[in-house]
Amino acid sequence: MENKNPSWMGFSPSTSSLFYRGKALKTKKSIAGCLVFDMGDKLWLGYKLDEQGKRTDEKFEVSVDLLRRHGGVFGSTGSGKTVLSKCILEEAAMQGIPILAFDPQGDIASLMIPGDPKELSEKGVPPERLKEYMDKVLVRVYTPASSKGLAISINPLKLPDRNADQDDIIRLLDNSARTLVKVLMKVSGLSRSWEGKSFAAIYELLRTIWEDEKTEIDELSELADMLVADKETVGVDLEPFMKFSERQTLATRIRSLTVGSSQLLFKEEGEIDFDYLTQPVNGKTPINVIFLKTLRSEEEKHFFIAIVLNQLYSWMLRQGFTEKPRMMIFQDEAAPFIPAGMRAPGPKETFLLLFRQARKYGVECLIATQSPKDIDYKAFEQFNTISAGRISSEQSLKVLERILEPIAGEKESEEIITQLPGQQTASFIFSSADLKPKVNHIGVRWLLTKHITLTEKDVQTHMQKLRTEQEKILKKLEEERIAREKQEAAEREKARQEKLKKIEEAKKEAERKRLEEEKRKADEAARLEREKLLAEKKEKFKSAKVTDKVFETRGQAGLLSYEDIINGFVARIEAIARRTFGLPFLKELVTRGELHYEKSMSFYLTETREAIKQGLAKKVKKEVTRKGKTRKEDYLIYEFEYMLKMVVNSMGIKEPEYVDENRLKKEFEQMVNKASKNSLLERIILGQPFLEF
């Protein structure tokens, strides 16, 4: 176990105060010469430095939102870059952000070893922060191809999500095939002359499997079998890319990865699951450390990280967009995995893809490296936050100046570059476009955990207790899973029954609507037929002569004509005309259409009553406005339709709807206008009728 802290940062190995039980304070107070703060949703990374580089009492905090736009920590060996990176990880985890950290050297795994509360207090960090860290954070160290830590394995044949962008799918399939070939070259002795054709054959096979939603492939042995199967079986002719005999050899090399120590990478136990990696455990946020020192070659490390990132990308797409952080990815000593220039190890393409897209899915990226010049420049295009410690390489300083200009500005970036070679250990220039001011000189706070380098044996020792706890948790989770599956099965059955019920109800409703529609159509057809007959009869009665007997009656009167109906009008006209002012009153009523009722009763009392009796008029209420006030008054309304109905009903006509109302109304109003009374002498001596029309 190697202590990598500079002398002034050394940690005491004592853990006697490991379970400090002090309560966190909500107000600023002094305890053992340090300040205690309520941190809220801020990340406390250290203290601001004055112009001489000395620490002030002013805290340096950043918003948790700052992490969303990715960041890089740069500094040569001994500058404290890993300390700052781990400080960010500690703070992010305490804010509830799950972390996946790739640990090439064993420096990050020590996040699981709590610091000494007494020493923390002496270094200006409230011991309550350690208790908060222990209460809120669970550190899990995974050891690929080793049983020293928690088990973790990969499935290189898990293909990209079908919701991904087409160009990204091609990149991911390309990356999976190319990385697998490089591992075969290193582990199973595949010669370099086979690299191109092996890649082409594996890529085409993976692409075909991805396009065929019915085909699934989970194991390398299945991939080997498909390489030597006929084109009808696999759906693609691989012969143009690689001869059959060569594919047999390639299949054998692939199968060699499933035996011996190589198979530990692909064992089913501990297969990576991002839902699990991001899920709180007993209320604690997980920091998941991938301890890469258990992988024996750079190719294996590249292969492992590439597959993990590919699966992360697919998982990320399935989660959808979010404004909230879902997890943070940290790559320590990033240069070998995202190298500058044309070199393209397995993880590089996916790292660049994540830098471009991960933010909108709530995945934050952080890298640390000694030399910015060794990182592909395309990575920095997506970084909004840069922390730079001591760097003396002229080439790295030039690269860093170009990186800083869009963030800090040209003048500020020049000043930063001149200061970096003389930076003290754990002193950083923290620059972000989202900060005010954009450039801050800070001293990193003391870590809550031990900053030491762990070996496999160290991991085994410290993880033994966690593994026991993990097994209990897994057992509990398994019991919960079984109970959940039973509940889900019951809910599915209930949903199935409800669905069947709804289907049956839908069928009944459809049948009801069908019958209803049939009835509607039948009723509509009958209505149209009636209307047709009615129209025909109306046309027939309309064209009938005035004396044609066309209307059937219910009594003994037999058939009636329009003339008979008109005579019914005459009888009513005569009844009114026999009153003193009958004819003038009737002519005025028909001409005007209405008379004020009170005035009508004043001037034509008996005539008004007789008109109502004979059905020639109705008394109705009507709104009128006088002198700005609206009220209802009685009016006498002439209404031919009402009188016609009374006449037709009194005659017992069976089908009154065929009577031509317009024809009779015109005839009636002409009669009223022409009507005149014969004198008594004319009626007695000459035998003239009472009225002439």
Protein Blocks (a to p, Z undefined) as FASTA:
>chain_A
ZZfbdfklcccfbfklmmacbdcdfbdcdeehiacddekjadcfbdcddfkopacfbdcd
ddfklmmnopaddddehilmmmmmmmmmmmmmmnopacddddfkopmmmmmpccdfklmm
mnopafklmmmmmmmpccddddehiakbccddddfkbccdfkbcfklmmmmmmmmmmmmm
mmmmmmnopafklmmmmmmmmmmmmmmmmmmmmbccfbfklmmmmmmmcfklnopafklm
ocfklmmmmmmmmmmmmgcjllmmmgmghpacfklmmpceehiacdddddfklpmbfklm
mmmmmmmmmmmmmmmmmnopafbdfbdcddehkllmmcghjbdcfklmmmmmmmmmmmmn
opacddddfblklpcfklmmmpcbdcddddfbfklmmmmmmmmmmmnopklmmmmmmmmm
mpcehiacdddfkbccfbdcddddddfbdcddddfklmmmmmmmmmmmmmmmmmmmmmmm
mmmmmmmmmmmmmmmmmmmmmmmmmmmmmmmmmmmmmmmmmmmmmmmmmmmmmmmmmmmm
mmpcfklcfbdcfblnopadfklmmmmmmmmmmmmmmpmklmmmmmmmmmnopacfklmm
mmmmmlmmmmmmnopaccddddddeehiacddddddddfklmmmmmmmmnopablmlpcf
klmmmmmmmmmmmgccddfklmmmnopafbdZZ
